[in-house]
C-alpha cells in the first residue's frame, strides 16, 4: 500500500531532467534580460580554429564568461587583448552542456569610447522617458521661412556650407547668425545662451544648430543635457545639422528635425524654387511619414517574430553545438598533448633500456668480466698448484718417512747404532770385567765353578732377549711388513679391499702382491 501512495505522490510532481531545466533557464534568461551592456577587463581570450572568440570579462569582485561567434567578430576593427578594458553588448544565455551562463556578445568596443557612449545612452533613455523625444511635441517646420537663425561658429566650414545652400535654394530668406563656440568647456553655456536669446527675441522663423564633423569627443557639447533642454524649451522650431551622416547626438533627438549634415539642415529648412519640387517634396514627406510608420510597425512585428524565432531557431542550437565542438577540440588538443608527452617519456625509457641492453655494451661487459675471470683463474691456478706442490712435497716427505725401505734403513741404522753401542758397551763391559777379572783373579780361585755357570746362563738369556727385540730378527724369522702403494702400513685386513695392490717388505727385498681374499 505504501508503494502505491508513493507512486501517486510522484505523479503529482513536475520533475525536470537536467537538459530540460537548463533549456528552460536559457529561455528565461534570453527572454527576460534582453540586450545588455557590460564593461570589464578582458581575460582568458582564446580563438579556436572555428574562428569564434571565447573570453571572460571581470572586475574586482566577479567575472563573466563570454562568447562572440565568427560572424560577429569578423566585422570588428580590432582584435581584443588580455587586460584590455572593453564594452560589450549582447544577450545573456546559458551553455546547456555545462550549465554555465554566459554573455553572447554581438558588439565589442574599447571602453574609452564606451564610457561616453554609455553616458549618451543613459541621457538618451532619461530624456526619452521624460518625453523630450516624443514625436507629438515636435513642431512642423515653416514652409517659407523669412529669416533663418544659425547657431554655430562664425569661422567654421559649417556656416559657409549653410550660407551657400541657403543662397542657392531660397535667396529670399535672410540669415541671422548667433555666433558661439561649438567645442570645448565653454561651448555648452554659450550654445545654451544663444538658443535662449534666439527664443526670447523671436527674430527668426526657424533655427539651425550646426557643427561640422568630428569625433564623439568633438561633438560632445551637443550631447549635454543643458543643450538638449534649451532646444526643447525653444519657442522656435529647431533643426539640427551636426557632424556627418553617421553621427547622432542628443540634440538630434530633441530637435524638431534632424539633418545628417549642416548642408542637409540648410536644405531642410528652405524649399526649392520650383513649385513642382515643392509639391513633390510635400508628397514625399507624407509618403515618408507613412513609410516610417509602416516600417516601425513592421519592425515591431519583425522583432516580435524574430524573438519567437530565436527561441526555436536552429541557429541557437547550432551555436550551442559550435561552442561544444570548440570545447571538445580544445580537450582533444590537450589529450593529444598529454599522450605525446607520455609516448615521449616511454620512448626515452625504451631508449635507455635499449642502450643498457645493446650487444656492444654487453660484449664490453662480458670482455671485462672475462678478463677478471682469467685473472682470478690464473691466481686460483697458481694458488692450487702451490697448494698441490706443498701437499705433494708433504706427502712425499710422509711417503719417504713411511716407506718400507726408509723404515728398514732406519731400523738398520738403529740396529747398527744399537749394535755399535752394544759392542762398545760390551767392550767397555768386558774391559771393566777384565779389570774386575784382573783385579779378581786373585779371588777367582776362591769362587766356586757353580757361580760362573750361573752368570754364563744369565748372559745367554740377555743375548737371546736382545736378538728377539730386533726388527731384523723379526723379519729374519719369516715375518713381513705390508704397506699400500702410497706407503701406509697395513695393520688390519679390513683396511684393504679385494683387488688392492700391496707391498710386503722382507728381511731381504720386497714383494708386490694383489689381495685375492680376506678372512
Order of alpha helices (4+ residues) and beta strands (2+ residues): alpha-alpha-beta-beta-beta-alpha-beta-beta-alpha-beta-alpha-beta-alpha-beta-alpha-beta-alpha-beta-alpha-alpha-alpha-alpha-alpha-alpha-alpha-beta-beta-beta
